[in-house]
Amino acid sequence: MLRATASVLGLALAACAAGPPREVATATSKLADRRLEGAPGESLPWAEFNADTFARAKAEHRFILLDGSAEWCHWCHVMEATTYHDPAVRKLIADHFIAAKVDVDSRPDIEERYGAWGWPATVIFTADGAEVGKYKGYLAPTDFAEALRGVIAQSGFVEGEVAAPMGAESTSGLPEEEISWIAHLTEIELAEYWDSAQGSWGHGQKVPLYWDNAWALERARTGDHVARDRVLFALEQQLKIIDPIWGGIYQYSTGGDWNHPHFEKLTRFQAGALDNYAAAYALTHDSKWLGAAKAITGFVEAFMTSPEGTFYATMDADLNAHEPSKPFVSGPDYYARSDAQRKTLGLPRIDVHEYGADNGLAIAAYVTLYQATLDPNALSVAKRAAQVIADTHLTDRGAVTHERVRDGARIYLADNVAFGWALVRLNEATHDAAWLERAKRVADFLGTNLFDEKAGGFWASTPDPNAVGVFATQRKPFEDNVLAVRFLARLAKQVPTEGYRRFIARTLRSVATPAQIKGRGRMLGDFLLALDETAGSR
C-alpha cells in the first residue's frame, strides 16, 4: 500500500497558512472586492528565481524577495491581491528588492527547503544567497512592510556569507543496535499526538495523515486492536472533508475539528485517502470504506485525469483567483453550492502538470484499490498512467523527470522514489517483469547518481551547477529518503542483491537520528513502516 512521504504531504500541513484570526474575514473580503472591482495597478514584475536574478541583485545592490506560493493556495491568492498591491509595500520592494515568485509544485527543491514555513512562504536573501529573513504564511500589508523595513535596517545592503560547498549536510549514521531503540521511541512519540476526541494525530489543523493511517492500518492487519480502533475512528472523522458533491478530499480543516475545511484538492491527498480507504475496506469488508474510496476515484477520474490517463496536480481552493477580470468566489461559498450551480459559475483552476511524484503516488493507490477489490478497472487505470509516465518521464539513464521536459532537467529524488514505488507495487500486483525492470533502472540511477557514499542517504536532487548561496548545499530530505528505503526494500524482495541491502541499511542509519525524529512531530507513520518493512534486511 502507498505510504506517501512528507515531502508530498507533510509540507502541506503548514501549506497555505492562514493569517491571524481577526484578519481572515477582512482579507478574504478584500480579495473578493478586488476581483469584483478590478485590481488597481499592475501585478509586480516578478523575476525568475535563478542565478541571473542573483547576479542582477549583486550589480544593483538589492535584496531578493522570494514569494514561494502554490497555485491552489487560498492565502497565496489573498496575499497576491492585497499585500502585493499595497502602495507602501510596493515602494519598499521597488527601492530595495527584486521580487521573484516560484510555484512550489514546479520546484521540488524550493518546496522541500521551505515547506515548513507554509505557503505562502516569504524568504529574503542577500545577493550572495544568504537568508536574512523567513516569514510563514499570509502577511498583512502593515506586517509585511514592517518586516521589509527590518531587513533593510540591518545595515542597508549586506553581503551575505556564501554557503558551504555541496555535501556539507552529510551526517554520520547510527549503529544498527540503536535503530530498534529509535523505533520504540518513535511509537511513543506518535502516540502522544493522538486526539481521542476528534481522531487522527495532532490537535490543531486536522489533516488526513495518510502515512500515519497506513501504519496504523498495517498494525491493525496484524492484530493490534488499539491501532485498529484509532485508525478507523480517524478515517470516519475525515469523511467530513470529502466533497459530498464531486467527491475528492480537501486538504485539511482548521479550528481543531473536521468542520472547517480548506477546499484545495491535491492529487497527492487523493492518492493517500484512496490508499487508506481501500486498505480499510480490505481490513474490514465494510462497504462504507469502499464508498469513500469510490468518492475519491470518481473525483480523480472526472476532473484530475488527462486524456492519456495521467494525473493532474491540483484543483484550486477558490474560483477565478488567477483571473482578475472575473468575479472571485471563495472556497466556502463555491463548494457550498450544488453541482449545477458550481458548473454555472465555472470550474476552479486545475493545474494540468503531470508531476512524476504525484503520478507515482496515485498509481500506487490504485494498485491498493485493485488488491482490495480485484476491480480490473482500478488496475487498468494504474497501468495506463504508469505506461504514459514511463514513456514521457523516464530518461535513457533510468531517471524520472519532474515534468515531461527532459533535456538538461534537474532530477529530483521525490519523483524517482514515488514512481519507483509505483513500479514495484505494479509488479507485486501483476507479476509483470516489465514493471520490475523499470523499477530496477530507477534504483540503479539513484544508487549511482544520488547516493552519498561517504555518510549514507540520498541527496534531494542532482547538483545544480548554477546554485547560489544556501542552494549550493545539497540536502538529504528525511521523507524522501524514507520512501527510498521502502521502495528499495520492496524491490529487494524481488531482486535480493547486496547493493540494495547496503543502500537500505546506510540510508536508515543516516536519517534515523533522535533529532530528526523529534523534528517530524506527528508525521512518523512512513518511518515506522520503513522500519517494519526492512527488519532483517539492514
Secondary structure, DSSP 8 states (H G I E B T S, - for coil): -----TTTTHHHHSTT----HHHHHHHHHHHHHHHHH--SS-----B-SSHHHHHHHHHHT-EEEEEEE-TT-HHHHHHHHTGGG-HHHHHHHHHHEEEEEEEGGG-HHHHHHHGGG-SSEEEEE-TTS-EEEEEES---HHHHHHHHHHHHHTTSS--------TTTT------HHHHHHHHHHHHHHHHTTB-TTT-SB-SSSB---HHHHHHHHHHHHTT-HHHHHHHHHHHHHGGGGB-TTT--B-SEE-TTSSSSEE--EEHHHHHHHHHHHHHHHHHH--HHHHHHHHHHHHHHHHHSB-TTS-B--EE-SSBSTT-TTS--B-HHHHTTS-HHHHHHH----EE----HHHHHHHHHHHHHHHHHH--HHHHHHHHHHHHHHHHHHB-TTS-B-SSS--TT---BHHHHHHHHHHHHHHHHHH--HHHHHHHHHHHHHHHHHTB-TTT-SB-SBS--TT--GGGGS----HHHHHHHHHHHHHHHHHS--HHHHHHHHHHHHHH--HHHHHHTTT--HHHHHHHHHHTT--
